[in-house]
Amino acid sequence: MYFQEVIMRLNEFWADQGCLLWQPHNVQVGAGTYNPATVLRVLGPEPWNVAYVEPSVRPDDGRYGENPNRWGQYYQYQVILKPDPGNPLEIYLESLRALGIDAARHDVRFVEDNWESPALGAWGLGWEVWLDGQEITQYTYFQQAGGQNLEPVSVEITYGLERIVMVLQGVRGFTDIRWMEGVTYGDLLLRGEIEQCTYNFEVADVGNVRQMYDLCEAEARNALARGLAMPAHDYVLKCSHIFNVLDARGAIGVTERARYFARMRDLARDVASLYAEQRREAGHPLMTAFAPPKPALAALAQPIAEPAGQGPHDLLLEIGCEELPVADLDSAVTQLEAALSGALKEARLEYASLRVMGTPRRLVALASGVAGRQADRTSVVRGPAANIAFDAEGNPTRAAQGFARSRGVEVSQLQRRDIDGKEYVVAVLVEAGRPAAAVLSEALPGVVAALRFTQSMRWNASGVSFSRPIRWYVALLDEAVVPFEYAGVASGRVSRGIRPQGSPAVPIPDAASYERLMAEAGILLDVAAREASVLAQARPLAAEEGGELGHDAALLREVANLVEYPLAIRGSFDPNYLRLPGATLLAVMRKHQRYLPIVRDGELLPYFVAVANGATLDADAVRHGNEEVLRARYADAAYFYHADTQEPLAAFTRRLDTLAFQERLGSMLDKVRRLERLAPEFGRLLGLDEAALAVTRRAAALCKSDLATQLVVELTSLQGIMGRHYAALSGEPEAVAAAIEEHYLPRWVGDRLPETMPGVALGVADRLDTLVGLFAVDVRPSGAADPWGLRRAALGLIQLLLGKRISLSLPEALARAAVCLPVPVDEAVLADVQDYILRRYEGYLLEAGYRYDLVAAVLNAQGRDAYAAQRALEALTPWVARDDWRALLDTYARCVRITRDQPETYPVDPARFVEPATRALYEAYRVARARVDADPTVDGLFSALQEMVPAIRRFFDDVLVMDEDLTLRRNRLGLLQAIGALAHGIVDLSAMEGF
Amino acid sequence: MYFQEVIMRLNEFWADQGCLLWQPHNVQVGAGTYNPATVLRVLGPEPWNVAYVEPSVRPDDGRYGENPNRWGQYYQYQVILKPDPGNPLEIYLESLRALGIDAARHDVRFVEDNWESPALGAWGLGWEVWLDGQEITQYTYFQQAGGQNLEPVSVEITYGLERIVMVLQGVRGFTDIRWMEGVTYGDLLLRGEIEQCTYNFEVADVGNVRQMYDLCEAEARNALARGLAMPAHDYVLKCSHIFNVLDARGAIGVTERARYFARMRDLARDVASLYAEQRREAGHPLMTAFAPPKPALAALAQPIAEPAGQGPHDLLLEIGCEELPVADLDSAVTQLEAALSGALKEARLEYASLRVMGTPRRLVALASGVAGRQADRTSVVRGPAANIAFDAEGNPTRAAQGFARSRGVEVSQLQRRDIDGKEYVVAVLVEAGRPAAAVLSEALPGVVAALRFTQSMRWNASGVSFSRPIRWYVALLDEAVVPFEYAGVASGRVSRGIRPQGSPAVPIPDAASYERLMAEAGILLDVAAREASVLAQARPLAAEEGGELGHDAALLREVANLVEYPLAIRGSFDPNYLRLPGATLLAVMRKHQRYLPIVRDGELLPYFVAVANGATLDADAVRHGNEEVLRARYADAAYFYHADTQEPLAAFTRRLDTLAFQERLGSMLDKVRRLERLAPEFGRLLGLDEAALAVTRRAAALCKSDLATQLVVELTSLQGIMGRHYAALSGEPEAVAAAIEEHYLPRWVGDRLPETMPGVALGVADRLDTLVGLFAVDVRPSGAADPWGLRRAALGLIQLLLGKRISLSLPEALARAAVCLPVPVDEAVLADVQDYILRRYEGYLLEAGYRYDLVAAVLNAQGRDAYAAQRALEALTPWVARDDWRALLDTYARCVRITRDQPETYPVDPARFVEPATRALYEAYRVARARVDADPTVDGLFSALQEMVPAIRRFFDDVLVMDEDLTLRRNRLGLLQAIGALAHGIVDLSAMEGF
């Protein structure tokens, strides 16, 4: 089928489904989503079914036409179904069939892929659809757009037309696609693709393009101010495309990116609100334009039928879903076990055993030995006091009669009981257990509702959130359906088979037959069984090539959770790619494709094992597809790697001048120049020798250079890693290469720390430069958002100082960073930064489980030195656990509390201490002062204080501090102030509980 | 059929025709033409057949959705056929049939509409296709794009989808079009249309948008410099759209517009050359991708068959064309008569009579009594002189024998003849005439080739230019085909019927049957017959409504030339529109629709007569369509008129500040402010009284205000006319209103002149301001191009001065205009302007038939005052026609010539004139001087000179001017110089022939 015929076929298919056929937008967009027919029409309550082609421009994806299936411009086919018709995945699979793609032969998969567009203030959950490993469609349930919750939710289906046609035509790249008889895609588009790449990557004048952005933004605002949604939207799209060009050109720094995103998001939100308001004002004219989807399954009319037998019964609950994300599946299985067992207990339904399993499309709970009825429940209700309930003759009074009547028992059944030492009459009520099916019918909705996910989504009018849409329940008590309804779906006895077989209906006659029927349907319910099956199939495949599977338990679990029945297929790739760094090859294989690598003696072999879904697929077709995908992925990596290794790493440094760090703080190159100065300074503070300082200096000069390499521009997560690799390739010393990678460490809480001190010094310098710099130009975190990574920088700094046991004076360090900056930094800014770091540190310590008051006590006293503060905190912990802690603290506190409100600090004149108790206290103080001076630690302090306790107690027993003689009084107060000051700089005891 | 189905149907239709289905461009464009799939693919030799939808944005066409069929954005369906397949109109008509449009019922017409895009450097000839009066398609044979000649020519078909669907669905406006079941076009697009109108007309920030233009232009240049055609093209398109927004916003002045066009055209040219060069370098890879069109009719293989009879014969030549423009048809008929009669004469074929006729689709020549053979031709060839040819004995010499042999005659056949008084031998040769068919077969191509048109076009590989494509010839001599081939088309005997009947083949057995067969086919060959038929049908239609046809011979001829058989149909329009100015209604009816108006007592009635093509159409369908069209046209006029009359004309003046006149010369408002000062100054020079000066001042203030009204923005040709109308409506005095209109007069050579002097004063001021201003900022005409209208301004000025008999000193007038300008104007500039005006004046006079030397003589002397110069020229003409002119001029010239090289002018001392002849000459000079002073005109001068002739002659006879005595000599020279000076300021006799 020719390319143009595929479009015609899809148009026909979706028109038949009641879709409006729309046209591409006449502004460059990155995806069909940005067409007003999606991003605006999904807002508000009006139904909307639409299908259209969208030429999609993604400057950053351009490869000068050298990659077989990734170009900077390509054609999407976009479908919106609003609301969810109830079976959108099935309709989608039908559309593939209409194009001639046989899901029984090919591995069609729904792999979690959530979508977010910061520039649109939009997000949704869904999948990449894989066809033999190749991503051919993005499938998303839109949850938000323009910052608005979408009600109803829209289903968005985005076909990648070229990739589908490549499969249909059996060609190896976009270029060879036959658009029509005699004309290829390459004939039409290759030259333009190369030119657009050249323009976007090499030619666009950054200054001009930035100005275009500002002008388009101004005009968007201008249009918005006049209530013009469409013109404003066009300008927002122009901003977005211009931003993409700047980005491809390498002109957007990390911090600046966030600012651009915020600007675009603000615009997109304003456009969305304006549009939604317009539709409201217009009275939502399209409310009835589109045929409504079939209503959700008819609400419960069926009576609750108890199983024929008396029990115990088998209970089956199958929750049928659209494909669950891997992590959600594991979590759901655990939660379902807890929720169902809890619910059975709560319902007083005894059961013998409970097993919970799951596949991407079903969560299954099987309980055996479930009681036929609830256990009875006896309760005792207190009535009037016995002396009121019965008269002197022992006859029930009207009070007793009224009580009995209100509880539905005979007066004669009332009993006397002693309660809290007084006699009352009570009614003993016995609630008979109800039949299990009736009880379960009420309980099961709560079981499903109890399942929670990190990210969950709505999909239909019920408004219920779940990991992915729920499409059916099988709920059986032996042979009887347990009727319930939740999330707009009613329970029944019909399950669904595996996708390659078209998800045929599988009626379940009774709970006991379920497992057998599923097995017959080609489904392995238990993940452990699927893992075992993968290994059993894959190991021989590896062995046949003289290798073995690379061990990766997490990956194994992941692939096992991506299928209902694994089919392991070995594929190969061009051994030439083995010349690329192994880490890159593995990362691509694992992250993008979830292939199991095949290794021999630790070295990668040019093979992989892909795991497909369903035993009956056409293995050759699936293998071929997966090989083609990996080829394209590796071509991409090779393309970048080749480009990057044409020059030494140092050559990339100068390009950092086009990479903005932050408007007022200059380019990334400016930052590097600061780090070249700052990092050796910190190195010296950290006691590095001259050789290490030289390493630090060189590493600082190169530490950001890989940001200008294409592999890192494409895969930001490789920053540092590729820097190290390229540095080594360029002949830099190993220590320099290591420091380049390590200065990014730790990247998250719990990540590994640098191993070399130059890496540490550079990491500290980089983070302090970022923190002080951004605060100085008033870029500060607000609320939970941290677009500039300030939180990460602060936490990274803390972890470095703690992990590497570095005592560093924060005020001094901040001041040093401030001096290097191109903007003035006043004291208030430095104080704010310090406070911000301390607040992050505080949070870090609390997360680690320390008592909040202890944290406050050490940070108040020693927060300027994070490592010292942590040591103090560790020392403090055993002290507060001691039995005598309370007394110690209290004694010390008396000294402090009485002096707290004094306006000044009084000198102590030992000559005037007349009372023995005072003199004794003064002596004790002198001893303690000397000890603390000698050992100004928590242990030193408390040891000293402990010895003073008797003297303090005696003093307060014997002496009235607040003598009328002012001289006396002040001398005593002065002594107590001195005792209080013993803790200064060590711990702020006043912050502690019980002070 | 729903809107979306129409697109699907067209896609299917054109895909079946071998077209590639393409997508809309993702940059805002004004038409599908701008899509690279047209504007670039039409370049170069590669075939290209493509079809696609294009959302087309034309800010200026926006009407806030109030017009039924004109919106600022709509959907084109674009088809390119390259090369011409030979029958593209027929394929197009088939596509309409595929949509369900029955050309047998509806009036489908091809009305001349040539296309030019200054912004693309592109043009082509073709038609609007009318469906019952409604323009539904633009049909163009592309001749040039990006400044390049197109070889092959492309056929461009641009459907207006909405208008077609309106007919198919029988709805009255875009808004009501059913896009699909339940959803209208208005549901989808109306709000956006209104918003885009608001943005474009009211909101766009002119400063921002201008900056965008400059940036996009810079980036286009940037991309071009790197050889990147596609990115450059995108930016050119952005420039074009941005320009359109500025234009809609009313921010582009006339002069500035030209500059923008030049900038865009330069870019478009550079992109086109670059693209064409790329294709050449790539070796034109698509040369064989598309199936070639059928080859042109097989070249002549058939033998020439003479008619059976001996003659005389009837000769028929029918040239079958695609629809000829009205003016070309008339001109072609005249030319064909001359060409064919000339050719017959040249061919020595006698004939009795020749009739030439034509319809839009055929040019027909019918000759009767054509001789069966050429007349014989006798020629006499001179040989040697008789005395050489024959010896003394009278026997032929070898010379005679050789001559006879060389001429193929016997010596005995040589004759003697007297030639120029000498006897020669001659050979008398008789060339026998050849049969007529053979001769005609050679002659007819030349007859067709002789036809010339104002604008002609190429269409096929023959490279021949004609008014529109030639598709067939019928060439018959009685029953015999006269075989020939021209322009890739071979002659035959098959004509074609009328379009409504599907242009069926009409075989013509012999020339004599042709007229009868055409009549039977429903075709009136003679325009006079068609005119008579129109009147015969239309007059009763008018009378039925109590009116009569408005007399308009030109229009009648036009409509008669637009059809092969007229069908007059009366339609009506809403009488409410009669409230609009009658001139507007008539202009719309005539210019846009070619309807005959119906009037009663000079007042328009709400009816019209449309003339359709073909007697057999469905009159009701045609009437309905035409009424709908006129409704939309009038809605448009009413829309603007309403908007314009909400405020007095004076209120529009301030908006002129957003209308640039020229960058450095400021806005139109600035120009108006200058005219307010300058026009009364000229008024005073022209001798206006105070009242007239007040009128002049007020008119100056308002003279450009209508440029800011919407009707004039839309229809620039109404400038001045609407200004006058709106001024009168606003209560301005009639004299002011008149001057506003008149200051534009004359608009072309031969146009009427102002009737009022304020109009003249203002017109002079406006033109001088333009001329001096533009020269001062160095905007000067170059070559033939006159984008700034400088030529028109200069010619207008000249015509005003001459026509109103105004003596005005150009240097003074230019200086006055210069003073008002916001830029410095130096003497050199003023001299340049004056010279420019004089050159135009010179051309004007030469065009008027004056002798070039006389023109030079008066302009050299009096060019500073155009009117005076013209009077001098008129006076000069009879003088040079006199018998004694030569003598007079010669005598005068002697005086001048002898003094010509003198370095100085010598004083004359009468006391030193000693010779009588000198003294007499001096006396004669004194008389002459006094006469010329008293009457410094040509007549005065020459009368005086004439009287001096004897004195001059005597002087030269008697006196040696160049006496050795220097004093004497100089005194004599001084006298002659004085005589020479008599002509100064009157006429430069040295410029005249014979001087």
Interface residues (C-beta under 8 A of the other chain):
Chain A: Q4 E5 I7 M8 N11 E12 A15 G18 L20 L21 Q23 P24 H25 N26 V27 Q28 V29 P36 V53 P55 V57 Y75 W179 M180 E181 G182 V183 D187 L188 R191 G192 E195 Q196 T198 Y199 E202 V203 A204 D205 N208 V209 Q211 M212 L215 C216 A218 E219 N222 A223 R226 L228 A229 M230 P231 D234 Q278 A282 P285 L286 T288 A289 F290
Chain B: Q4 E5 I7 M8 N11 E12 A15 G18 L20 L21 Q23 P24 H25 N26 V27 Q28 V29 P36 V53 P55 V57 Y75 W179 M180 E181 G182 V183 D187 L188 R191 G192 E195 Q196 T198 Y199 E202 V203 A204 D205 N208 V209 Q211 M212 L215 C216 A218 E219 N222 A223 R226 L228 A229 M230 P231 D234 Q278 A282 P285 L286 T288 A289 F290
